Amino acid sequence: MTSDYESYLAYFPGPKGENSDYVKELFDKVLDDYFHWRRNYYPADSSLMPPIDLDGFKQERSDLEERITELLGRLRRSFPFYSPRYIAHQQGETTIPALVGSLAGLLYNSNNVTSETGAVTVEYEIDACNRLLEMIGFVPPPDPPALINEDSLAEYRRLLAEPYAWCHLTSGGTVANIEALWVARAVKYFPIAVQDVAKKRSLDISVVKTSSEGSLNEIPITELTRAEVIGIAPSESLALIARYLEAVKRFLSPADEDEGVASLAWRLLEEDSEYSLANGLAKCLTDFPPAIFVSGAAHYSIQKAMDLLGLGRNAVIKVVMDSQFRLDPHDLEQKVIGAIGDGRFPLAVIGIAGTTEEGAIDPIGQILNIRKSVERKGSSFWVHVDAAWGGYFRTILRPSLDENIQEAFETLFDHLGMDKMAEFDPRKAAVSLADWISVSKLNVNLARCRRLTRSLLEAVSTAKNTETLVILKNLLREVAPHGVEADGSKESSSGLFDQVSATVADDLVLEVGRYDYESDLELSYSKEVSVSFDDHEIVSSLFHIKDADSVTVDPHKMGYVNYPCGAVAFQNDWVRLVVRQKAPYITSVSDSRILHLPPRHLVESVYQGQLASAGTVATEAFAPYTLEGSRPSFPATALWLNTELIPLDRRNHGAIVRSSWISARELYEWLVSLDDAMSVIEPNRNFEVVTFGRRGLLPAPPDSNIVIFGIKRKGDSSLSGFNSLTQAVYESFAIQAEHGQRQYSYAQPFFLSRTVFSEPGYDYSTLADFFEAAGIEDARDCYSSLGVTVLRSAVMNPYLLPLRRSHRQEVLREFVQELARVAQREAGGKS
């Protein structure tokens, strides 16, 4: 029997394929349905291959089966990423929904470049990406109303008028990071081109700048210097699009009416400004050389981005990391200010939520605070968060749908002065709310409130939870006083900390022993450790991801979806217009509305004096707005089915993340306790295990679920000795296919990965506390030439905690025992 937190096991194949029969049933269901679809498309059409002709394919089928046997045989040499014994790279198990959804998408072989070639699967991508946006903390675009009436149309238009986000799938984090910087570049240089047009065409356009005192001032763009214009905030640059279009609309002459506002606006940028990106980058980069700031732990895609975007690798300014491998905010601020003083213009700061090598989480909130400070000095920058690894850790912050519904009801009851229920029941709560509003004399739109409560009763009675929450938010918006959040959310960094630290916690018992035949004694070690997600800085950083301009997240990592499935998200959907150099639709010269619509939207036909009548739901092609053109559909179907069944909240997907984090913490506690344990059960050991992350000279637990450590020979204080022993231990925990090793994995009991920290990425200062704690005396002299070898364990397997909790197997204890045996052997002692 599984606990609530381990019910997710129903959606995994199991380490021994325990759910394999069920998976086969689901695969058969998908295949049968697909071929039924093929047979029933124009069923009267002739068959090309009658059964009697199929007998002539015996040789071809025999060849195919032989090649499949060869293929499967060679695939068995793959590493067992599904196994709890695999704790090496950031690659792991795949959920059943992702596998089944992927198979379905593969069979239909759609292309998600446009709805013309992905009529169904583009819809799945939009739905799945909207869920990613909610997980990140961005506002997803509004869905077209299912039922068209006065209230639903009014609500839809209201939501369209508010900022919403944009997200789409990519092949992985590399493309996502490059695209985010591609957008940041376009947003940075767009205002200079607008200023040129404004000056040449005498357009009345204002921008908002932050003063040195922190106040916001509206200033005509023509009165600013170019340096002041390029220093406006990214949000203001995007807001400038609408103001520019409105100004062009006023400028429009009768001769221009055939061309239209949208086309004219972008043509003027190209004709009037050398800084329009349509005319190339040379002028922008020469006059306003960019600077991009990121720590030395940055993913290699950042350097690729510099090459591909024409910014040059010298545009990257490396920020020092602290001893826990987090970006140092003080160093960041000094380097941003220094770059401005040197005549460079900050384009972007990249915060990392889950560095590739260490799983470290940069202080995102402090990066955002530095931006506010820099804006008082007349400059600004785009904030991109590379959360390819750590983005899914936000699921442990997010209440479930049921919890949100209860909170929304309680917030409504509070604002209306109603008594709270001793035991919450959504049906009873809806009835009580409807009864109260039916006799209410509140100074609100009672007719609308009563319509909403009727809809609420229907939604609750039919268990339409998503619809229930939407109605509750609308009710709260009607009755809440000014300044109260319409969704009733109490989310804050400090409030979340208490919830997370209480939920993501466990009591560990570390026990190990052996029988010593020489002394005829049972030697044993035992230690109890209570662990919890109790680092305020980490929770705060995860919380503030929602305030970034763009975010990379990889469902094919901690989302447990099969490759390739990455995603990039932007807080403001208007970025699509900047990169495409295309204006939103404007119906006519007399119509003052700028109709910016999300990719999927309701098409309305408006008649004078009448309500808009509902038309169809249109889906715009993705291709003009993405780096990749043709994109496979099966990642979308895989992600949609996965998020449909395992919602991205703390009760569902968050339980998987919680399990992974606790297991990583268990491994960390074993490693920092191993010296004490070995002192009891193996006093003659010749090695020490040292973890890398440090708070001063004390070991620091991992920020996420990657544990890094090394092995030191006792009495050896040299860096070369440390590297040599750590490398030797690694070789016993790896099959190095890149070096020609071709053996199968059956005899490999555990897997670790390895990396090397070296300058210039990793400054000596970042590792100084580690070197001192490890007793490596020549590190200051040797580190620049040798670097330091690191063992790395990405503990993402979903089975480790359930196996331990069910008392079936303590895999991590077995790993630590094997690590000790190998380290003792390689250090020159008895194993």
N, C-alpha and C positions, 0 to 999 in steps of 0.2 A: 504494500500500500504506500503510495507516494504522498508527501506532504503537499500543501497548497503551492509551495514554492517550487516543487519539483514535478508538478503536473505537466510541465512542458515536455517531459520525456515522451508523451504520447505523440509528439510531432517530430521525433528524431528516430532514425533507423535503429539505433542501439549499437553499442560497441561490438557485439557479436551478431548483429543483424537480427535482433530479437523481433523487430517489426517487419521482417523481410516479406513474409507471406502477405501482409496487409499492403505493403508497397507494391508487390506484384499485382494484387487485385486492382489497385488504383491505376497502375500502368496499363493493365488490360482494359480497364474501363475507358481510359483516354484513347487507346489505340482502336478499340471497337467503335467508339463514337466517331472517331476521325474517319475511319474507312466506311462507316455507314453514311457519313456526310458525302463522301466521294461517290458512293454508289447511287445516291439519291439526287445528285445534281443532274437534271435532265435524264431520268432513269431510262427513257426510251432510246437514248443514244446507243449506238452500236458498241459492243465490247470488242476491244482490239485483240485480246488473248483468250480465246475459248479454252475451257479446261483441257480439251484434247491436245491443244498446242503447247500447254505448259509442260507436258512430258518431254518436249524437245529441249527443255532448258536444264536437263539433268547435269550436264557437264558444267554449265555456268554456275548452277547452284552449289555443286560440289566445290568448285573453285572458291566461291564466296564463303562457304562454311569453313574451308581450310584456312582462308585468310583471316576470318573472324577468330578462329582458334589461335592463330599466330598472334593476332592483335591482342586478344585477351591474355595470352600467355606473357607477352611482353609488358602489358599493363600491370601485371602482378608484381613487377619490379618497382612500381610506384611506392612512394612512402605512405604509411598508414595514417593519413591526416585525421581520420575519424577516431583513432585510438587514444585513450587517456595516457598511453605511453608516449605519444608524440607531443612534446612540449617545446618544440623548436621554433619554427617560423610562424608568422601571423597567417596561418592557414589551418583550417580545421574542418569540423563536421558541417554537413549541409542538412537542412530540415527536410522532412517529407513534403510539406507544401511547396517548398522551393523546387524540389526535384520533379514533382508532378506538374507544377505550373510550367517549369522549364520544358518538359517533354511536350506538353500541349502547345506551347509557343513554337517549339522547334518544328513540329509537324505542319503547322499552318504557315510557317516561313514568311511572316509578314515583314515589311520594312517600315520601321517607325519614323521614317523621314517625313511622312505626311499621312493624313488619314486616307488618302487615295490608295496607298499601298499598305496601310495598317488600320483599316476601318474600325476594328475592334480593339486592337492592341494599343493604339495610341490612347484610347480612353483608359485602358488599364494603367498605362504609364502615368497619365495625369492623376488618376486616383491614388496610385501608390506614391507618387512624388508629393502629393498634397499631404499624405500622412507623414512623409519625411519632413516636410516643412513644419508641421505641428510638433514633431519630435524636437526639431532644432529650436523651436520657439518663434518662428516666423509666422506671419498671417497668410494662410493659403488663399488663393483667389476664390471668389464666391462661386458656388455652383448655380447654374440656371435653375430657377424654381421648377419643381416637379408639377405643382399645381398652380396654374396661372389665375391670379385674382388681384384685386386692388392692393391688398396688403403685401402679397408676395412680390409683386412688381416693385412696389415702393421700397420694400426691404432690399431687394436685389440691386436697385439703382443706388440706394444708400451705400451698400457695401462696395459697389463699383467705384464710388466717389472717394473711398478711403484707400490708403496705401495697402497693397498686398504683394505677395512675393512670387517668385518664379523659380521653378526647379525642373530639371530634366536628368535623365540617366546618361551616363557616359561609359566608356569602356573601363574606366578605373580612375584612381586618384590623380594620376599624371595628367590626363586630359582635363580633369576637373580643375586642378590647380592652374594649368596654363590658361584655361578659359576664364577663370576668375581674374587673372592678371590682364588678360586681353580686354576684358570689360573695364577693369580699373584704369587701364591706359586710355581707353576711349572717353571715360567719364572725366579724367583729369584734364585732357586737352580740349574738350568740347567747348567750355566757356570762352576760351581765347578766340575761337573762330566766331562765336556769337558776338563777341565784342567788336570784332572787325566789321561784321555785317551791320551792327547797330550804328557804328560810326559812319559808315559809308552811306547807309540808307536813312539815317536820322530816325532810328527806331527808339521808342521809349520803352526801355527794359531796365528793371531794377533787380538787384541781388541783395541777399541778406548776409552781412558780415558780422563776426563777433568782435566786439571792441576789446581793448586791453582790460577793461573793467568787467568784461563778461556779458555785457548787454548786447542785444541783437539790433543792428541798425540796417535799415533799407537804404541802399545807395544806388543811383543810376550806374549802370555798368560802364557807361562811357566816361565816367569820372574817375574810374579806378585805373591804377597802373596795371600793366600786364602781369607783373609779379603778384599784385593783389588779386587779380582775377583768377590766376592759376592756383591761388591759395584758398579758394572758397571750398567749403565742406562738400564731400561727395553727395550728400543728400540735397544740398542746395544746387549743385550742378545738375542733378536729375530734375529738380523742380524747375530749373531754368528752361527745360524743353517746352513746357506748357506756356510759359511767359513769352518765349521766343515765337512760338506759333501764333499766339494772340497778337503780338506786335506785327508779325508779317501779315496777318489777316487784316489789320487796320491799314497796312501799307498797300494792300492789294489794289491794283487799278483794274478798270473794266477790261483792259487788254489781257490781263493775267488770269481772268476768271476761268477760261477754258483749261488752263494748266492746273489750277486749284492751289489752295494754300499749302497742302502737304508737300506737293512736288516742288513748288516755288521755294519753300523754306529751305529745303536741302540743296537745291540748286544754287541758291544765294551763298550758302556756306562754302561751296566749292569755288564759286566765281570770285567771292570777295575776300577770302582769307587763305593765306599760305599755310595757316595752321590747321585747316581742315584735314583730317586724317585721310580723306579721299585723295588728297594731293601728296601723300607720302609723309614720312616721319622726320625727314632731315631737318626741316626748319624748327619743329618742336624740340627735337633732341639737342640741337645746337644752341638754341636760345634758352631752353628750360631743361637742362640735363636732369634726368630723374634719379631718385634714390629709393631703393627698396630695402627694407630692414627685416632681418630674420635671424634666428639663432643658428649656430653651427650645426645643430641637429636637423636642419631643414632637409626635406626629401629632395632627391636628386632632380625631381621634375622642375624645381625652381630654376636651376641652371639651364635646363632645356628651354624653359619659358623665356629666359633672357635672350637666348639665341634666336628662337622662333619669332619673338615679338620685336626683334631689332633693337632691344634696349641695351644689349651688351652686358657681359658678365660683370664688368666693373660697376654696374649700377647697383649690385647687391652689396650692402654694408652689413657685415656680420656682427651680431650682438652677442656679448658674452653670456654664458650660462652660469648659474650658481651651482653649488655642489650637489643639487638634486636634479640637475640637467634641465632646469626651467630657465626661460629667458629672464635676464636680469633687467627689471624695469628701470632702474637708475641708469644703467649703461645705455639702455635704449633712448631714454630722454636726452642724455648727453650727446649721443651720436646723431639724433634727429636735429637738435639745436646746432651741433657742429656742422652738419651737412648744409643746413640753411645758411650758416655763416660763410660757408665755402662757395655759395652761389648755386647750390643744388636744390632741387625741389622734391620734397618727400612725395612719392607716388603711392606707396603702400607699406604697411607693416603687416607681416604674416605671423600670427600666433599659431602655435601648434597644440592641438588637444590630443595628445597621444603620440609622442615622437616615435619614429620607426624603430630605433634601437632600444629606447629605454621606457617607452610608454609615458613619458613625462608630460605634464599638462601646464602650459605656459599661463601666466597670470593675465587672462583676457580682460578682466575688469580694469586692471591697472593700465593696460595698453590703451583702453578706451579713455581713461582719465588723462593719460598723457596727450591723447589727441585733443581733448578739451583744452588742456593747458596750451598746447601749440597753437590752437585756433585763436587764442587771445593775442598771440604774437603775429597773426596774419597769415598763417599757413594751415594746412590740414592734410590728411592722407586717408586713403582707403584702408579699411581693416578687413583682412581676409583671415579666416580660421581654417587651417588644414586639420579637420577632424576626421580624416579618413579612418583612423583607428578609434579615436575616443568619442566620436559623435554619438554612438549608441549608448554611451554611458549616461547621456541625458535621459534615457528611459527610466533610470532609477529616481529621477526627480519628478516624473510626471504621474499624477493621479490617474487611476483607471476611469473609464467612462462612467461606471456606477458611482465612483467617489465624486466625480465632477457633478453628476446629477444631484447627489445628496447635498453637496456644498451649495449648489445653485438654489435648491429648495430652501435650505437653511438661511441663505443670504436674503432671499425674498421674504421669508417669514420675519426675519429680523427687521427689514426695512418697513414692512407693513404692520409691525407691532403684534404679530401673531405668536401664539405660544409654540415653542418647539416641541416636536414629538419625542416622547420618551424612547420609543423604538421606531426607527425610520422605516416607512413603507411607502414607496413611490406612488402607488395607487391611492392610498389614503391621503397622502400629501396633496395630490392633484385635486382630489375631491374637496378637501378643506380649503385649498386655494381658490377653487372655482366658487365655492359657497361664499367665501369672504368677499371676493371681488363682485359677486352678483348683488350684494347689498352695500358695497363700498360707496363713500362719498368723497373719495380722493380727488384732488385737483389734477386729474390725468385724463387721457383719452380712454374713458371707460368702455366705449363701444369696441375699440380695438383690443383692450385688455380682455374683455369678455369673449371676443372671437378667439383670441389666443388661448384662453383657458379651455374653451371647447376643443380646440385642436390638441391641447395638452392632454386632456382626458382621453382622447382617441389614441394619441401616440403612446401614452403609458399603458393603456389597456391592451394594445397590440404589441407591446414590448419593442417599439421602434425607438431604441435608446438614443441614437444619434439625433433623430428628429426631436425627441424629447428635450435634449440639451439645447438645441437651437431655439426652441420655443421658450424655454426658461430664460435664455439670454435675452431674447426679445422682450419678454415680460419685465425682466430686471431693468432693461434699458428704459422702459416706459415709466417705472415707478421709482427708480433709484434717484437720489438727489445728484446734483451736478458734482462731477469729480469722482463718483464711485465707478469702479470698473464694471463694464456692462456684462462681463462674463462671470462676475462674482468671484473672481480668482483672488486668493490670498497669497499667491506665490511671491516670495521674496527670498533673497539669498540667505538671510538669517533664519527665516522660518523654515526653509527647506532643509537647512543643516540638521535641525533636531529630528525631522522626519527621516532623513537619509541615514544619519548615524544610528538611529534606533532600528531601522529596517535592515540595513546592510551591515550585519554583525553576526558574530559566531563565537562560541567557546571551543577552543582547540585543546586537545590533550595530545602532547607529543611524547610518545613512549617508544623506547627501543632497548634491546637487551641482547645478551648472548651468554652462553654457558662457557666458563673458562675451565677446561679440563685439568690444567696444571694446578690451579688452586682449589679445584672442586667447588667453585662458587658460581652462582647465578648473578651476573652483572647486569644491572638495569638502570635506565635513566627515564625519568618522567617529569613533565613540566606542563602546567596548565596556563593557557594564554587566552585572554579575551581580546578580540579584535573588532573594530568597527570602522566605518568610513568616516573618520573623525577629523579630517583635515579641512578647516574652514576655507583655506585658499583653493583647494581643489573643487569643493562644492561651489564656491563663488565663481570660479572660472567656468565651470560647466554651465552655471546659471547665465552668465553673461555672453555665452556664445550667441544667444538670441539678439544681441545688440550689434553684432558684426554686420558688415556690408555683404559679405559672401562667405559661404561655408562649403567645404568639401566633406563628403561622407561616403564611406564605402560599404554598402550592404553586403558585398562579398567577403567582408572581414567579420566584424562583430555582429553583422546582421544575419550570418549563417546562411546566406544565399550563395548559390554557385556562381563561379566566374563566367563572364565578366559582368560586373554590376557595380559601377560607381555612380556618383551623383554630385552635381554642383547646384547650389541654391543661392539665390540672391534675395536680399530683403525687400528690394523694390523692383517690381516688374518692369518699370520704365527703362531698365537697362537694355531690354530687348530693342528698343527704338534707337538707342545710341549706337549699338554695334551694327545694326542693320542700316543705319542712316536713312530711316524711313519715319515719317510722321504718322501720328494716329489719324484715324478717319475723321473728317469734318464734313458734315452732310451738305452744307451750302454756305455761301458767303453770309447770308442773313442769320444762320444758325450759330449762336455763340458757343455751343458746347463742343468741347474737344472729347471725342469718344475714344478713349483708350480702353481697350478690352483685353481680357486674358485670352490665352489660346483657345479655350473652350468657353463659349458665351452664347447667350440667347440673342437671336436676331429679332429686332423689333421694327415694326412698321408704324410710324407715327403720323396721325392725321390731326388736322387743326381742330382743337376743341374736344378731342376724344382721348380716352386712355389708350396707351399703346396696346396693340393687339399682338399676341404672341405668335412668333413664327417658329422657325426650326432652331435647333442647337447646332451651331457651326463650330468646327475645330480647325484652327489655323495650322498650317504646316510648321514644324519645328525647324526645318533645315536653315531658313534664313538667319536664325538666331543662335545656332550652335556651331562649334568648330567641326564636329563630325557631321557628315551628310547622311549617308545610309547607315542605319543602326539596327541591329537585330531586335526582334520583338520578344524573344524568350526571356531576357532579363526582366522585362516589364511584367510578363505573366507570372514569372517566378516570384518577383517582389510583391506583386499585388496579392497573390494567394497567401504568401507568407504573412504579410501585414494584416490581411483579412482575418486570419486564424490566430495569429500571435500579435495582438495590438501592441503598439509601441508605448507602453506605460509600465509603471513599476510592478504591477501585479502580474503582467504577462511576459513581454520580452525583458523587462527589467529583472525578472526572476532569473533569467539565463545570465544576464550581466552580473547580477549579485553572486550567483554560483561561481562564475569565473573569477570574480574579484576575491572571494573568500578563499578559493583554491590557490590563487597566486599569493595571497597573504599567508596561507598555510606553508607553502614552499619557502617563502621568505623567512618565516619564523623557524622553520627547520634549519635553514642555512645559518642564521645568526646564532642558533642554539647548538649547532653541530660541534663547536669546539668544546663546550661544556659536556655534551653527551659523550664525545670521544674520550674526554678525560676520565670518564667513569668506565666505559666499556672497552676502550682501546687506548690505554695510557701511553703506549709506546708509538703512537702514530707519528708520521713524519711530515704531515701537511696541515695547512690551515685553509679554511674557506673564508673569503672576504667579499662582502657585498659592496657595490660601488656607491650607491646613493648615500649622502652624508648630511647630517645636521651637525655642523662642527665636526668633531671626531667620532660622534656616535652614528651608528647605522640608521638610515632612514628607510621606511617601507616604501614600496613602489607607489607611484601616483595611480596607476591603473592595474593592469594585470600582466606586465612584463617584468621579469626579475632578472637582474644582471649581476654577475659575480665572477670571481677568479679564484685560482688555486695557488697557494704559496707554499714552498718547501720550508719547513721549520729551520730556522737558523740562516736562511738565505735572504739577504736584504737587497738583492740586485733586481733591477727591472728585467733584465734579460732572463734571469732565472724564473721570475714570475711568469713572463710570457711563454717561456719554453714549457713549463709544467702545465700551464693552462691550455696551451695548444695540444699537448700530449693527451690530456684528459679529454679534450674535445674530440680527438680522433677516435676515441673509444665510444663516442655517442653520436657518430655520424657515418653515413655512407656518402662519400664525397664524389658524387656522380660527375661534378664539374672537372674532377681530376682523373676521370676514367674508371672509377670504381663501379663495377657492374653487378655486384652481388644483390640477391634478393633480401628483403628486409626481415624475413622470418626469424633470423638468428640475432637480430638487433633488438636488445631489450628496451632501450629508451633512445630518444632523439633529442639533441640539443642543437642550437645554432651558435654561431660565433661571429664576432665582428672585431674590428680594431679601431680604437679611438686614437686620433693623431691630429697634429696641427696641420692646417690652420683651423679646421672645423672645431676642434676641442682644445681650448686654451689650457695651458698648464694650471692656471688659477682654478678652473672648474674641477680639476682632479687633485688639487693640492691636499685637501683634507683626506681624500681616499689614500693617497700615497703615504701620508703621515700615519694614518690609522693602521695601514697594512705593514708599516715598518720598512718601506722600500726607500732606502737611504740615498740612492744615486739617481732618483727620478728626475730631479731638477736638471741634472747634466745629461741624462740619456733619453728623456721622453721625446725631445724634438726629433731625434734620429730613429728611435725604436717604436714610438707609439706604445699603446698598451693593449694587450689581447683580452677580450671580454667574452665570457660565456653568457648566452642569452636564452631565456626561456619565456616564450609567449604562452601563458597558461589560459587558453581559451576553451579547453575541452569541456563540454556540458555534462560529462559523466563523472568527473572526479568527485564532486561533492556528494551526489547521490550514492555512489559506491561506498564512500566513507560513512555517510549517514546510515546506510542500511547495514553496516558492519559486514559487507561482502568483501571489500578489499581496500586497503589504504595504499593506493598507487604511489602517491608522493613520498610516503615513508619508504617504500621499496626503492624508489628512485634515489633517495638520499643515501640509503644503505649501499646501493650500487655505486653511487658517486664516491662514497668514502672508500669502498674497496678498490676502485680504479685509481683514485688519487693516491692511496697508500702504495699501490703497486708502482705507479709511475714516479712517486717520490723516492722510491728505493727501499721501501720497507716491506714486511710481509703483508700479503693481502688475504 
